[in-house]
Amino acid sequence: MTRTLPDTIFGLAASDIEPTLEFARWCDAHDPLAQHRDAFEIPCDATGKPLAYLVGNSLGLMAKATRARIAEELDDWSKLGAEGHVHGKRPWIWYHEQFRAGLAALAGAKESEVVAMNTLTANLHFMLVSFYRPQGTRRKILVERGVFPSDRFAVRSFVAAHGGSVESDIVEIAPREGEECLRMTDIEAAIAREGASLALVLLSGVQYYTGQVLDMARITTAAHAVGAKCGWDLAHAMGNVELHLHDWGADFACWCSYKYLNGGPGAVAGAFIHERHHANPPPRLEGWWGTNQATRFAMGPNFDPAPGADAWQVSNPPILSLAPLLASLEQFQTAGMARLVAKARAMTGFIEIALRAKAPSRVRIITPSATSERGCQVSIEIEGTTTDAKAKYDSLLPRGVVCDFRHPRVIRAAPAPLYTRFEDCWRLVEALA
Ligand SMILES: Cc1ncc(COP(=O)(O)O)c(C=O)c1O
């Protein structure tokens, strides 16, 4: 490489990017976050060569410290039994408190506004109980037509179970004919049009199929302007893009921890509830773990709520499913979200430029190009039939590239910046080409 390049990948401009393996290796050698990869187990092929693992948007990789974190809990359980609740290395009664600082930093929240609990779809139901409160003619929920099916099922079943009309109480917004992504102006227009009939706007911060990042601040403001609540599914946003839920004023948000947060399969999820709902909370589902620790074991008949988002917990948390998250959050803390976002932008920019140079014309990125509208996921649409697209997808794994496929024609590639190399991005481009 003869050109003068910046000292690190963080100074790269699009014009610096060259679609070559040599350039990818230069990037890896000048990546200030490169050492984080060593903190993760990287799956390998049959010959022991690391796979280009680009499905952190589906299941994040395991931090090496995970085994130790789980083993500590197994040790305490085996040696202390029930005493582990108070005398363990990390006593189980207070175990979930360890996640507050890390989750709050990633969510852009106050520590009192976040809680690690349940699973994502369960939390959506919990939040609907509190924040979808149809009254009089204000009863509609605005959702996206292409939303992840579980959210759709949650909203539809919730409305039906509470005596609403799935047909008239749920308003769907979709991309325009011939487009893949939502337009901000269309979302704002839909909110304004529904106006006082709107009880809740519930959207995904990052769309699972296209990878589009919505302007959560603007949409939250628009929802509040018509008197509606605003909540976010952050399954693909937590640990992927910078979030400022408190300042944006979102009413609530839910996320899962098995994607970018590397919490492991089925890991404990999380929720954000803005502090303005803490003092005079809306109705919520209650259980003993939502009560004040000081009085919880008095076993009294009344619900004495824990402060903040903790009051939305219902059960004592599954410690073994929380432990992996500790190991991963340590990595986020040292890497810092701003640097992870900068690296993700450099990697998706590299994929885009290299794909344009190398891949056949029937391969097209549908994720928006603007860096503010994408995280680390690139959704690649394969022209032709679903069978053609699936065949293309099936050809990747034998070449050592792990992506995922979403019906009808999209290959999703997510170079999670904690452990992905530019060389892995290059392997994707080469495999597609
Ligand atoms: C956007 C979105 N919402 C909801 C879910 C469902 O998550 P869970 O099975 O953890 O409830 C997923 C799972 O991938 C998702 O991507």
The ligand as an SDF file (V2000), in Angstrom:
LIG
                    3D

 16 16  0  0  0  0  0  0  0  0999 V2000
  -36.7900   -7.4740   16.6240 C   0  0  0  0  0  0  0  0  0  0  0  0
  -37.0620   -8.6850   17.4580 C   0  0  0  0  0  0  0  0  0  0  0  0
  -38.1160   -8.6790   18.2880 N   0  0  0  0  0  0  0  0  0  0  0  0
  -38.4070   -9.7630   19.0460 C   0  0  0  0  0  0  0  0  0  0  0  0
  -37.6440  -10.9100   18.9880 C   0  0  0  0  0  0  0  0  0  0  0  0
  -38.0390  -12.0900   19.8240 C   0  0  0  0  0  0  0  0  0  0  0  0
  -37.1700  -12.3020   20.8460 O   0  0  0  0  0  0  0  0  0  0  0  0
  -37.4010  -13.3560   22.0580 P   0  0  0  0  0  0  0  0  0  0  0  0
  -37.4560  -14.7100   21.4740 O   0  0  0  0  0  0  0  0  0  0  0  0
  -36.1900  -13.1750   22.8820 O   0  0  0  0  0  0  0  0  0  0  0  0
  -38.6420  -12.9640   22.7630 O   0  0  0  0  0  0  0  0  0  0  0  0
  -36.5320  -10.9410   18.1490 C   0  0  0  0  0  0  0  0  0  0  0  0
  -35.6750  -12.1500   18.0740 C   0  0  0  0  0  0  0  0  0  0  0  0
  -34.7410  -12.2610   17.3350 O   0  0  0  0  0  0  0  0  0  0  0  0
  -36.2380   -9.8100   17.3570 C   0  0  0  0  0  0  0  0  0  0  0  0
  -35.2040   -9.7980   16.4910 O   0  0  0  0  0  0  0  0  0  0  0  0
  1  2  1  0
  2  3  1  0
  2 15  2  0
  3  4  2  0
  4  5  1  0
  5  6  1  0
  5 12  2  0
  6  7  1  0
  7  8  1  0
  8  9  2  0
  8 10  1  0
  8 11  1  0
 12 13  1  0
 12 15  1  0
 13 14  2  0
 15 16  1  0
M  END
$$$$
